[in-house]
Amino acid sequence: MPQLAPINWLFLFIMFWLTVLTGAAMLWWSYKVKFYLSNKTKKMAPANISPLKSWRW
C-alpha cells in the first residue's frame, strides 16, 4: 500500500462511501413505486403533488 498522509486516507474513505451511498440512493429512487390517483375522467394523476404547486405566489 502506498504511504499517504492520514488526511488523504480520510478523504479517500469519505469519497468511497459517498460514491457507494449515491449509487444506492439512485438505485432506490429508480425502483420507488409511483402511486397514482384516478379521478372522474379516468385519467391517472400522480398522488404526490407538491403543495408548492397549489400555492398562490
C-alpha distance matrix in Angstrom:
0.0 3.8 6.4 8.9 12.3 13.3 15.6 13.2 11.4 15.1 16.0 13.5 14.6 18.2 18.1 16.8 19.5 22.1 21.6 22.0 25.0 26.5 26.4 27.9 30.6 31.5 32.0 34.0 36.1 36.8 38.1 40.2 43.8 46.2 49.5 52.7 56.2 59.2 62.1 65.8 65.3 62.9 60.2 56.7 55.4 52.0 52.2 49.6 51.5 50.2 52.8 52.2 53.9 57.1 57.0 59.8 58.1
3.8 0.0 3.7 6.2 9.8 11.8 13.8 11.2 10.5 14.3 14.8 12.8 14.7 17.9 17.7 17.1 20.1 22.1 21.8 22.8 25.7 26.8 27.1 28.9 31.2 32.1 32.9 35.0 36.8 37.6 39.2 41.2 44.9 47.0 50.3 53.4 56.9 60.0 62.7 66.4 65.8 63.6 60.7 57.3 55.9 52.4 52.8 49.9 51.6 50.2 52.6 51.7 53.5 56.8 56.5 59.1 57.2
6.4 3.7 0.0 3.8 6.9 9.1 11.6 9.7 9.4 13.0 14.1 13.0 14.7 17.7 18.0 18.0 20.7 22.6 22.9 24.0 26.5 27.8 28.6 30.2 32.3 33.4 34.5 36.3 38.0 39.2 40.7 42.4 46.2 48.3 51.4 54.6 57.9 61.1 63.8 67.5 67.1 65.0 62.0 58.7 57.0 53.5 53.6 50.6 52.2 50.5 52.8 51.8 53.9 57.0 56.5 59.0 57.1
8.9 6.2 3.8 0.0 3.8 6.3 8.1 6.1 6.7 10.0 10.7 10.3 12.4 14.9 15.3 15.9 18.5 20.0 20.6 22.1 24.3 25.4 26.6 28.3 30.0 31.2 32.6 34.3 35.7 37.1 38.9 40.3 44.1 46.0 49.2 52.2 55.5 58.8 61.3 65.0 64.6 62.7 59.7 56.3 54.4 50.9 51.0 47.9 49.4 47.5 49.7 48.6 50.7 53.9 53.2 55.6 53.7
12.3 9.8 6.9 3.8 0.0 3.8 5.5 5.4 6.7 8.9 10.1 11.0 12.6 14.6 15.6 16.8 18.9 20.2 21.4 23.1 24.7 25.9 27.5 29.1 30.4 31.9 33.6 34.9 36.2 37.9 39.7 40.8 44.6 46.4 49.4 52.4 55.6 58.9 61.3 65.1 64.8 63.0 60.0 56.6 54.5 51.0 50.9 47.6 49.0 46.9 48.8 47.7 50.0 53.0 52.1 54.5 52.5
13.3 11.8 9.1 6.3 3.8 0.0 3.8 5.3 5.1 6.2 8.6 9.9 10.5 12.3 14.2 15.3 16.8 18.3 20.0 21.3 22.5 24.1 25.9 27.1 28.4 30.2 31.8 32.8 34.3 36.2 37.8 38.7 42.4 44.3 47.1 50.3 53.4 56.8 59.2 63.0 62.9 61.1 58.2 54.7 52.6 49.0 48.7 45.4 46.9 44.8 46.6 45.7 48.2 51.1 50.2 52.7 50.8
15.6 13.8 11.6 8.1 5.5 3.8 0.0 3.8 5.4 5.0 6.1 8.6 9.7 10.5 12.2 14.1 15.5 16.3 18.2 20.0 20.9 22.2 24.3 25.7 26.5 28.3 30.3 31.2 32.3 34.4 36.2 36.9 40.7 42.3 45.1 48.1 51.2 54.6 56.8 60.6 60.5 58.8 55.8 52.4 50.2 46.5 46.3 42.9 44.2 42.0 43.7 42.6 45.1 48.0 47.0 49.4 47.4
13.2 11.2 9.7 6.1 5.4 5.3 3.8 0.0 3.8 5.3 5.0 6.1 8.5 9.8 10.4 12.1 14.3 15.1 16.3 18.3 19.8 20.8 22.5 24.2 25.4 26.8 28.6 30.0 31.1 32.8 34.8 35.8 39.6 41.3 44.3 47.3 50.5 53.8 56.1 59.9 59.6 57.8 54.7 51.4 49.3 45.7 45.8 42.5 43.8 41.8 43.8 42.7 44.9 48.0 47.2 49.7 47.7
11.4 10.5 9.4 6.7 6.7 5.1 5.4 3.8 0.0 3.8 5.4 5.1 6.0 8.6 9.8 10.4 12.4 14.1 15.3 16.5 18.2 19.8 21.2 22.5 24.1 25.7 27.2 28.4 29.9 31.7 33.3 34.4 38.2 40.1 43.1 46.3 49.5 52.8 55.4 59.1 58.9 57.0 54.1 50.6 48.7 45.1 45.0 41.8 43.5 41.6 43.7 42.9 45.1 48.2 47.6 50.2 48.5
15.1 14.3 13.0 10.0 8.9 6.2 5.0 5.3 3.8 0.0 3.8 5.5 5.0 6.1 8.5 9.9 10.8 12.1 14.2 15.5 16.4 18.1 20.0 21.1 22.2 24.2 25.9 26.7 28.1 30.2 31.7 32.5 36.3 38.1 40.9 44.1 47.1 50.6 53.0 56.8 56.7 54.9 52.0 48.5 46.4 42.7 42.4 39.2 40.8 38.8 40.7 40.0 42.3 45.2 44.5 47.2 45.5
16.0 14.8 14.1 10.7 10.1 8.6 6.1 5.0 5.4 3.8 0.0 3.8 5.4 5.2 6.1 8.5 10.1 10.5 12.2 14.3 15.3 16.2 18.3 19.9 20.7 22.3 24.3 25.5 26.4 28.4 30.3 31.2 35.0 36.5 39.5 42.5 45.6 48.9 51.3 55.0 54.8 53.0 50.0 46.6 44.5 40.9 40.9 37.6 38.9 37.0 39.0 38.0 40.2 43.2 42.5 45.1 43.2
13.5 12.8 13.0 10.3 11.0 9.9 8.6 6.1 5.1 5.5 3.8 0.0 3.8 5.5 5.1 6.0 8.6 9.8 10.5 12.3 14.1 15.2 16.5 18.3 19.8 21.0 22.7 24.2 25.5 27.0 28.9 30.1 33.9 35.7 38.9 41.9 45.2 48.5 51.0 54.7 54.4 52.4 49.4 46.0 44.2 40.6 40.7 37.7 39.2 37.6 39.9 39.0 41.0 44.2 43.8 46.4 44.7
14.6 14.7 14.7 12.4 12.6 10.5 9.7 8.5 6.0 5.0 5.4 3.8 0.0 3.8 5.5 5.2 6.4 8.6 10.0 10.8 12.3 14.2 15.6 16.6 18.2 20.1 21.4 22.5 24.2 26.0 27.4 28.5 32.3 34.3 37.3 40.5 43.7 47.1 49.7 53.5 53.3 51.2 48.4 44.9 43.1 39.5 39.3 36.3 38.1 36.5 38.8 38.3 40.4 43.3 43.0 45.9 44.4
18.2 17.9 17.7 14.9 14.6 12.3 10.5 9.8 8.6 6.1 5.2 5.5 3.8 0.0 3.8 5.5 5.4 6.0 8.6 9.9 10.4 12.0 14.2 15.2 16.1 18.1 19.9 20.7 21.9 24.1 25.7 26.5 30.2 32.0 34.9 38.0 41.1 44.5 47.0 50.7 50.7 48.7 45.9 42.4 40.3 36.7 36.5 33.3 35.0 33.2 35.3 34.7 36.9 39.8 39.4 42.2 40.7
18.1 17.7 18.0 15.3 15.6 14.2 12.2 10.4 9.8 8.5 6.1 5.1 5.5 3.8 0.0 3.8 5.6 5.1 6.1 8.7 9.9 10.4 12.3 14.2 15.1 16.4 18.4 19.8 20.7 22.4 24.5 25.5 29.3 30.9 34.1 37.0 40.3 43.5 46.0 49.7 49.4 47.5 44.5 41.1 39.2 35.6 35.8 32.7 34.2 32.6 35.0 34.1 36.0 39.2 38.9 41.7 40.1
16.8 17.1 18.0 15.9 16.8 15.3 14.1 12.1 10.4 9.9 8.5 6.0 5.2 5.5 3.8 0.0 3.8 5.5 5.2 6.3 8.7 10.0 10.8 12.5 14.3 15.6 16.8 18.4 20.0 21.4 23.0 24.5 28.3 30.3 33.5 36.6 40.0 43.2 45.9 49.6 49.2 47.1 44.2 40.8 39.1 35.6 35.8 32.9 34.8 33.5 36.1 35.6 37.3 40.5 40.5 43.4 42.1
19.5 20.1 20.7 18.5 18.9 16.8 15.5 14.3 12.4 10.8 10.1 8.6 6.4 5.4 5.6 3.8 0.0 3.8 5.3 4.9 5.9 8.3 9.7 10.3 11.9 14.0 15.2 16.1 17.9 19.8 21.1 22.1 25.9 28.0 31.0 34.2 37.5 40.8 43.5 47.3 47.2 45.0 42.3 38.7 37.0 33.4 33.2 30.4 32.4 31.1 33.6 33.4 35.3 38.3 38.3 41.4 40.3
22.1 22.1 22.6 20.0 20.2 18.3 16.3 15.1 14.1 12.1 10.5 9.8 8.6 6.0 5.1 5.5 3.8 0.0 3.8 5.5 5.1 5.9 8.5 9.8 10.3 12.1 14.1 15.0 16.0 18.1 19.9 20.7 24.5 26.2 29.2 32.3 35.5 38.8 41.3 45.1 44.9 42.9 40.0 36.5 34.6 31.0 31.0 28.0 29.7 28.2 30.7 30.2 32.1 35.2 35.1 38.1 36.8
21.6 21.8 22.9 20.6 21.4 20.0 18.2 16.3 15.3 14.2 12.2 10.5 10.0 8.6 6.1 5.2 5.3 3.8 0.0 3.8 5.5 5.1 6.2 8.6 9.9 10.6 12.4 14.2 15.2 16.6 18.6 20.0 23.8 25.5 28.8 31.8 35.2 38.3 41.0 44.7 44.2 42.1 39.2 35.8 34.1 30.7 31.1 28.3 30.1 28.9 31.8 31.2 32.7 35.9 36.2 39.1 37.9
22.0 22.8 24.0 22.1 23.1 21.3 20.0 18.3 16.5 15.5 14.3 12.3 10.8 9.9 8.7 6.3 4.9 5.5 3.8 0.0 3.8 5.5 5.2 6.2 8.6 10.0 10.7 12.2 14.2 15.5 16.8 18.4 22.1 24.3 27.6 30.8 34.2 37.4 40.2 43.9 43.6 41.3 38.6 35.1 33.6 30.1 30.3 27.8 30.0 29.2 32.0 32.0 33.4 36.5 37.0 40.1 39.2
25.0 25.7 26.5 24.3 24.7 22.5 20.9 19.8 18.2 16.4 15.3 14.1 12.3 10.4 9.9 8.7 5.9 5.1 5.5 3.8 0.0 3.8 5.4 5.0 6.0 8.5 9.8 10.3 12.0 14.1 15.4 16.2 20.0 22.0 25.0 28.3 31.6 34.9 37.6 41.4 41.3 39.1 36.4 32.8 31.1 27.5 27.4 24.7 26.9 25.9 28.7 28.7 30.4 33.3 33.7 36.9 36.2
26.5 26.8 27.8 25.4 25.9 24.1 22.2 20.8 19.8 18.1 16.2 15.2 14.2 12.0 10.4 10.0 8.3 5.9 5.1 5.5 3.8 0.0 3.8 5.4 5.1 6.2 8.6 9.8 10.4 12.2 14.4 15.3 19.1 20.6 23.9 26.8 30.2 33.4 36.0 39.7 39.3 37.3 34.4 30.9 29.2 25.6 26.0 23.2 25.0 24.1 27.0 26.7 28.1 31.2 31.7 34.8 33.8
26.4 27.1 28.6 26.6 27.5 25.9 24.3 22.5 21.2 20.0 18.3 16.5 15.6 14.2 12.3 10.8 9.7 8.5 6.2 5.2 5.4 3.8 0.0 3.8 5.4 5.1 6.2 8.6 9.8 10.6 12.5 14.3 18.1 20.0 23.4 26.4 30.0 32.9 35.8 39.4 38.9 36.6 33.8 30.3 29.0 25.7 26.2 23.9 26.0 25.5 28.7 28.7 29.6 32.8 33.7 36.8 36.1
27.9 28.9 30.2 28.3 29.1 27.1 25.7 24.2 22.5 21.1 19.9 18.3 16.6 15.2 14.2 12.5 10.3 9.8 8.6 6.2 5.0 5.4 3.8 0.0 3.8 5.4 5.1 6.1 8.5 9.9 10.8 12.3 16.0 18.4 21.5 24.8 28.3 31.4 34.4 38.1 37.9 35.4 32.9 29.3 28.0 24.6 24.7 22.5 25.0 24.7 27.8 28.2 29.3 32.3 33.2 36.6 36.2
30.6 31.2 32.3 30.0 30.4 28.4 26.5 25.4 24.1 22.2 20.7 19.8 18.2 16.1 15.1 14.3 11.9 10.3 9.9 8.6 6.0 5.1 5.4 3.8 0.0 3.8 5.4 5.0 6.0 8.5 10.0 10.5 14.2 16.1 19.2 22.3 25.7 28.9 31.7 35.5 35.3 33.1 30.4 26.8 25.2 21.6 21.7 19.2 21.5 21.1 24.1 24.4 25.6 28.6 29.5 32.8 32.4
31.5 32.1 33.4 31.2 31.9 30.2 28.3 26.8 25.7 24.2 22.3 21.0 20.1 18.1 16.4 15.6 14.0 12.1 10.6 10.0 8.5 6.2 5.1 5.4 3.8 0.0 3.8 5.4 5.0 6.1 8.7 10.0 13.6 15.1 18.6 21.4 25.0 27.9 30.7 34.4 33.8 31.6 28.7 25.3 23.9 20.6 21.3 19.0 21.1 20.9 24.3 24.4 25.1 28.2 29.4 32.6 32.1
32.0 32.9 34.5 32.6 33.6 31.8 30.3 28.6 27.2 25.9 24.3 22.7 21.4 19.9 18.4 16.8 15.2 14.1 12.4 10.7 9.8 8.6 6.2 5.1 5.4 3.8 0.0 3.8 5.4 5.1 6.3 8.7 12.2 14.5 18.0 21.0 24.7 27.5 30.6 34.1 33.7 31.1 28.5 25.0 24.1 20.9 21.6 19.8 22.4 22.7 26.2 26.7 27.2 30.2 31.7 34.9 34.8
34.0 35.0 36.3 34.3 34.9 32.8 31.2 30.0 28.4 26.7 25.5 24.2 22.5 20.7 19.8 18.4 16.1 15.0 14.2 12.2 10.3 9.8 8.6 6.1 5.0 5.4 3.8 0.0 3.8 5.5 5.3 6.2 9.9 12.4 15.5 18.9 22.4 25.4 28.5 32.2 32.1 29.5 27.1 23.5 22.4 19.0 19.1 17.3 20.2 20.6 23.8 24.8 25.5 28.1 29.6 33.1 33.2
36.1 36.8 38.0 35.7 36.2 34.3 32.3 31.1 29.9 28.1 26.4 25.5 24.2 21.9 20.7 20.0 17.9 16.0 15.2 14.2 12.0 10.4 9.8 8.5 6.0 5.0 5.4 3.8 0.0 3.8 5.5 5.2 8.9 10.3 13.6 16.6 20.1 23.2 26.1 29.7 29.5 27.2 24.5 20.9 19.5 16.1 16.5 14.5 17.0 17.3 20.8 21.5 22.0 24.8 26.4 29.7 29.8
36.8 37.6 39.2 37.1 37.9 36.2 34.4 32.8 31.7 30.2 28.4 27.0 26.0 24.1 22.4 21.4 19.8 18.1 16.6 15.5 14.1 12.2 10.6 9.9 8.5 6.1 5.1 5.5 3.8 0.0 3.8 5.6 8.6 10.1 13.8 16.4 20.1 22.8 25.8 29.3 28.7 26.1 23.4 20.0 19.2 16.2 17.3 15.9 18.3 19.2 22.8 23.5 23.5 26.4 28.3 31.5 31.6
38.1 39.2 40.7 38.9 39.7 37.8 36.2 34.8 33.3 31.7 30.3 28.9 27.4 25.7 24.5 23.0 21.1 19.9 18.6 16.8 15.4 14.4 12.5 10.8 10.0 8.7 6.3 5.3 5.5 3.8 0.0 3.8 6.3 9.1 12.4 15.4 19.1 21.8 25.1 28.6 28.2 25.4 23.1 19.6 19.2 16.3 16.9 16.0 19.0 20.3 23.8 25.0 25.0 27.5 29.6 33.0 33.5
40.2 41.2 42.4 40.3 40.8 38.7 36.9 35.8 34.4 32.5 31.2 30.1 28.5 26.5 25.5 24.5 22.1 20.7 20.0 18.4 16.2 15.3 14.3 12.3 10.5 10.0 8.7 6.2 5.2 5.6 3.8 0.0 3.8 6.3 9.4 12.8 16.3 19.3 22.5 26.1 26.1 23.4 21.3 17.6 16.7 13.5 13.5 12.5 15.7 17.1 20.4 22.0 22.1 24.4 26.5 30.0 30.7
43.8 44.9 46.2 44.1 44.6 42.4 40.7 39.6 38.2 36.3 35.0 33.9 32.3 30.2 29.3 28.3 25.9 24.5 23.8 22.1 20.0 19.1 18.1 16.0 14.2 13.6 12.2 9.9 8.9 8.6 6.3 3.8 0.0 3.8 6.3 9.6 13.1 15.9 19.3 22.8 23.0 20.2 18.3 14.6 14.2 11.3 11.3 11.4 14.7 16.8 20.0 22.0 21.7 23.6 26.1 29.6 30.7
46.2 47.0 48.3 46.0 46.4 44.3 42.3 41.3 40.1 38.1 36.5 35.7 34.3 32.0 30.9 30.3 28.0 26.2 25.5 24.3 22.0 20.6 20.0 18.4 16.1 15.1 14.5 12.4 10.3 10.1 9.1 6.3 3.8 0.0 3.8 6.5 10.2 13.1 16.2 19.8 19.8 17.2 15.1 11.3 10.5 7.6 8.1 8.5 11.5 14.0 17.3 19.2 18.5 20.4 23.1 26.4 27.7
49.5 50.3 51.4 49.2 49.4 47.1 45.1 44.3 43.1 40.9 39.5 38.9 37.3 34.9 34.1 33.5 31.0 29.2 28.8 27.6 25.0 23.9 23.4 21.5 19.2 18.6 18.0 15.5 13.6 13.8 12.4 9.4 6.3 3.8 0.0 3.8 6.9 10.1 13.3 16.9 17.5 15.0 13.3 9.6 8.8 6.4 5.8 7.5 10.6 13.7 16.4 18.9 18.1 19.3 22.2 25.6 27.3
52.7 53.4 54.6 52.2 52.4 50.3 48.1 47.3 46.3 44.1 42.5 41.9 40.5 38.0 37.0 36.6 34.2 32.3 31.8 30.8 28.3 26.8 26.4 24.8 22.3 21.4 21.0 18.9 16.6 16.4 15.4 12.8 9.6 6.5 3.8 0.0 3.8 6.6 9.7 13.3 13.7 11.3 9.6 6.0 5.5 4.5 4.9 8.1 10.1 13.6 16.1 18.6 17.1 18.0 21.3 24.3 26.3
56.2 56.9 57.9 55.5 55.6 53.4 51.2 50.5 49.5 47.1 45.6 45.2 43.7 41.1 40.3 40.0 37.5 35.5 35.2 34.2 31.6 30.2 30.0 28.3 25.7 25.0 24.7 22.4 20.1 20.1 19.1 16.3 13.1 10.2 6.9 3.8 0.0 3.8 6.5 10.1 11.2 9.3 8.5 5.8 5.3 6.1 5.5 9.3 10.6 14.3 16.0 18.8 17.1 17.1 20.6 23.5 25.9
59.2 60.0 61.1 58.8 58.9 56.8 54.6 53.8 52.8 50.6 48.9 48.5 47.1 44.5 43.5 43.2 40.8 38.8 38.3 37.4 34.9 33.4 32.9 31.4 28.9 27.9 27.5 25.4 23.2 22.8 21.8 19.3 15.9 13.1 10.1 6.6 3.8 0.0 3.8 6.9 7.9 5.7 5.9 4.8 6.2 8.7 9.1 12.8 13.4 17.1 18.7 21.3 19.1 18.9 22.6 25.0 27.6
62.1 62.7 63.8 61.3 61.3 59.2 56.8 56.1 55.4 53.0 51.3 51.0 49.7 47.0 46.0 45.9 43.5 41.3 41.0 40.2 37.6 36.0 35.8 34.4 31.7 30.7 30.6 28.5 26.1 25.8 25.1 22.5 19.3 16.2 13.3 9.7 6.5 3.8 0.0 3.8 5.6 5.5 6.2 6.8 7.4 10.5 10.8 14.3 14.0 17.5 18.4 20.9 18.4 17.6 21.4 23.4 26.2
65.8 66.4 67.5 65.0 65.1 63.0 60.6 59.9 59.1 56.8 55.0 54.7 53.5 50.7 49.7 49.6 47.3 45.1 44.7 43.9 41.4 39.7 39.4 38.1 35.5 34.4 34.1 32.2 29.7 29.3 28.6 26.1 22.8 19.8 16.9 13.3 10.1 6.9 3.8 0.0 3.8 5.4 7.6 9.7 10.8 14.2 14.6 18.0 17.5 20.9 21.5 23.8 21.1 20.0 23.7 25.3 28.3
65.3 65.8 67.1 64.6 64.8 62.9 60.5 59.6 58.9 56.7 54.8 54.4 53.3 50.7 49.4 49.2 47.2 44.9 44.2 43.6 41.3 39.3 38.9 37.9 35.3 33.8 33.7 32.1 29.5 28.7 28.2 26.1 23.0 19.8 17.5 13.7 11.2 7.9 5.6 3.8 0.0 3.8 5.4 8.7 10.4 14.1 15.5 18.7 17.9 21.3 22.4 24.2 21.2 20.5 24.3 25.7 28.4
62.9 63.6 65.0 62.7 63.0 61.1 58.8 57.8 57.0 54.9 53.0 52.4 51.2 48.7 47.5 47.1 45.0 42.9 42.1 41.3 39.1 37.3 36.6 35.4 33.1 31.6 31.1 29.5 27.2 26.1 25.4 23.4 20.2 17.2 15.0 11.3 9.3 5.7 5.5 5.4 3.8 0.0 3.8 6.4 9.2 12.7 14.2 17.6 17.6 21.2 22.7 24.8 22.0 21.8 25.6 27.4 30.0
60.2 60.7 62.0 59.7 60.0 58.2 55.8 54.7 54.1 52.0 50.0 49.4 48.4 45.9 44.5 44.2 42.3 40.0 39.2 38.6 36.4 34.4 33.8 32.9 30.4 28.7 28.5 27.1 24.5 23.4 23.1 21.3 18.3 15.1 13.3 9.6 8.5 5.9 6.2 7.6 5.4 3.8 0.0 3.8 6.4 10.0 12.3 15.3 15.0 18.6 20.4 22.2 19.2 19.5 23.3 25.2 27.4
56.7 57.3 58.7 56.3 56.6 54.7 52.4 51.4 50.6 48.5 46.6 46.0 44.9 42.4 41.1 40.8 38.7 36.5 35.8 35.1 32.8 30.9 30.3 29.3 26.8 25.3 25.0 23.5 20.9 20.0 19.6 17.6 14.6 11.3 9.6 6.0 5.8 4.8 6.8 9.7 8.7 6.4 3.8 0.0 3.8 6.7 9.1 12.2 12.5 16.1 18.4 20.3 17.7 18.4 22.1 24.4 26.5
55.4 55.9 57.0 54.4 54.5 52.6 50.2 49.3 48.7 46.4 44.5 44.2 43.1 40.3 39.2 39.1 37.0 34.6 34.1 33.6 31.1 29.2 29.0 28.0 25.2 23.9 24.1 22.4 19.5 19.2 19.2 16.7 14.2 10.5 8.8 5.5 5.3 6.2 7.4 10.8 10.4 9.2 6.4 3.8 0.0 3.8 6.3 9.0 8.8 12.4 14.6 16.5 14.1 14.8 18.4 20.9 23.0
52.0 52.4 53.5 50.9 51.0 49.0 46.5 45.7 45.1 42.7 40.9 40.6 39.5 36.7 35.6 35.6 33.4 31.0 30.7 30.1 27.5 25.6 25.7 24.6 21.6 20.6 20.9 19.0 16.1 16.2 16.3 13.5 11.3 7.6 6.4 4.5 6.1 8.7 10.5 14.2 14.1 12.7 10.0 6.7 3.8 0.0 3.8 5.6 6.4 9.9 12.7 14.7 12.9 14.2 17.5 20.4 22.2
52.2 52.8 53.6 51.0 50.9 48.7 46.3 45.8 45.0 42.4 40.9 40.7 39.3 36.5 35.8 35.8 33.2 31.0 31.1 30.3 27.4 26.0 26.2 24.7 21.7 21.3 21.6 19.1 16.5 17.3 16.9 13.5 11.3 8.1 5.8 4.9 5.5 9.1 10.8 14.6 15.5 14.2 12.3 9.1 6.3 3.8 0.0 3.8 5.7 9.2 11.4 14.2 13.1 13.8 16.9 20.1 22.2
49.6 49.9 50.6 47.9 47.6 45.4 42.9 42.5 41.8 39.2 37.6 37.7 36.3 33.3 32.7 32.9 30.4 28.0 28.3 27.8 24.7 23.2 23.9 22.5 19.2 19.0 19.8 17.3 14.5 15.9 16.0 12.5 11.4 8.5 7.5 8.1 9.3 12.8 14.3 18.0 18.7 17.6 15.3 12.2 9.0 5.6 3.8 0.0 3.8 6.3 9.0 11.5 11.2 12.5 15.0 18.5 20.1
51.5 51.6 52.2 49.4 49.0 46.9 44.2 43.8 43.5 40.8 38.9 39.2 38.1 35.0 34.2 34.8 32.4 29.7 30.1 30.0 26.9 25.0 26.0 25.0 21.5 21.1 22.4 20.2 17.0 18.3 19.0 15.7 14.7 11.5 10.6 10.1 10.6 13.4 14.0 17.5 17.9 17.6 15.0 12.5 8.8 6.4 5.7 3.8 0.0 3.8 6.4 8.5 7.6 8.9 11.7 15.0 16.7
50.2 50.2 50.5 47.5 46.9 44.8 42.0 41.8 41.6 38.8 37.0 37.6 36.5 33.2 32.6 33.5 31.1 28.2 28.9 29.2 25.9 24.1 25.5 24.7 21.1 20.9 22.7 20.6 17.3 19.2 20.3 17.1 16.8 14.0 13.7 13.6 14.3 17.1 17.5 20.9 21.3 21.2 18.6 16.1 12.4 9.9 9.2 6.3 3.8 0.0 3.8 5.3 5.7 7.7 9.4 13.0 14.1
52.8 52.6 52.8 49.7 48.8 46.6 43.7 43.8 43.7 40.7 39.0 39.9 38.8 35.3 35.0 36.1 33.6 30.7 31.8 32.0 28.7 27.0 28.7 27.8 24.1 24.3 26.2 23.8 20.8 22.8 23.8 20.4 20.0 17.3 16.4 16.1 16.0 18.7 18.4 21.5 22.4 22.7 20.4 18.4 14.6 12.7 11.4 9.0 6.4 3.8 0.0 3.8 5.4 5.5 6.6 10.3 12.0
52.2 51.7 51.8 48.6 47.7 45.7 42.6 42.7 42.9 40.0 38.0 39.0 38.3 34.7 34.1 35.6 33.4 30.2 31.2 32.0 28.7 26.7 28.7 28.2 24.4 24.4 26.7 24.8 21.5 23.5 25.0 22.0 22.0 19.2 18.9 18.6 18.8 21.3 20.9 23.8 24.2 24.8 22.2 20.3 16.5 14.7 14.2 11.5 8.5 5.3 3.8 0.0 3.8 5.4 5.0 8.4 9.0
53.9 53.5 53.9 50.7 50.0 48.2 45.1 44.9 45.1 42.3 40.2 41.0 40.4 36.9 36.0 37.3 35.3 32.1 32.7 33.4 30.4 28.1 29.6 29.3 25.6 25.1 27.2 25.5 22.0 23.5 25.0 22.1 21.7 18.5 18.1 17.1 17.1 19.1 18.4 21.1 21.2 22.0 19.2 17.7 14.1 12.9 13.1 11.2 7.6 5.7 5.4 3.8 0.0 3.8 5.5 8.2 9.3
57.1 56.8 57.0 53.9 53.0 51.1 48.0 48.0 48.2 45.2 43.2 44.2 43.3 39.8 39.2 40.5 38.3 35.2 35.9 36.5 33.3 31.2 32.8 32.3 28.6 28.2 30.2 28.1 24.8 26.4 27.5 24.4 23.6 20.4 19.3 18.0 17.1 18.9 17.6 20.0 20.5 21.8 19.5 18.4 14.8 14.2 13.8 12.5 8.9 7.7 5.5 5.4 3.8 0.0 3.8 6.4 8.9
57.0 56.5 56.5 53.2 52.1 50.2 47.0 47.2 47.6 44.5 42.5 43.8 43.0 39.4 38.9 40.5 38.3 35.1 36.2 37.0 33.7 31.7 33.7 33.2 29.5 29.4 31.7 29.6 26.4 28.3 29.6 26.5 26.1 23.1 22.2 21.3 20.6 22.6 21.4 23.7 24.3 25.6 23.3 22.1 18.4 17.5 16.9 15.0 11.7 9.4 6.6 5.0 5.5 3.8 0.0 3.8 6.0
59.8 59.1 59.0 55.6 54.5 52.7 49.4 49.7 50.2 47.2 45.1 46.4 45.9 42.2 41.7 43.4 41.4 38.1 39.1 40.1 36.9 34.8 36.8 36.6 32.8 32.6 34.9 33.1 29.7 31.5 33.0 30.0 29.6 26.4 25.6 24.3 23.5 25.0 23.4 25.3 25.7 27.4 25.2 24.4 20.9 20.4 20.1 18.5 15.0 13.0 10.3 8.4 8.2 6.4 3.8 0.0 3.8
58.1 57.2 57.1 53.7 52.5 50.8 47.4 47.7 48.5 45.5 43.2 44.7 44.4 40.7 40.1 42.1 40.3 36.8 37.9 39.2 36.2 33.8 36.1 36.2 32.4 32.1 34.8 33.2 29.8 31.6 33.5 30.7 30.7 27.7 27.3 26.3 25.9 27.6 26.2 28.3 28.4 30.0 27.4 26.5 23.0 22.2 22.2 20.1 16.7 14.1 12.0 9.0 9.3 8.9 6.0 3.8 0.0
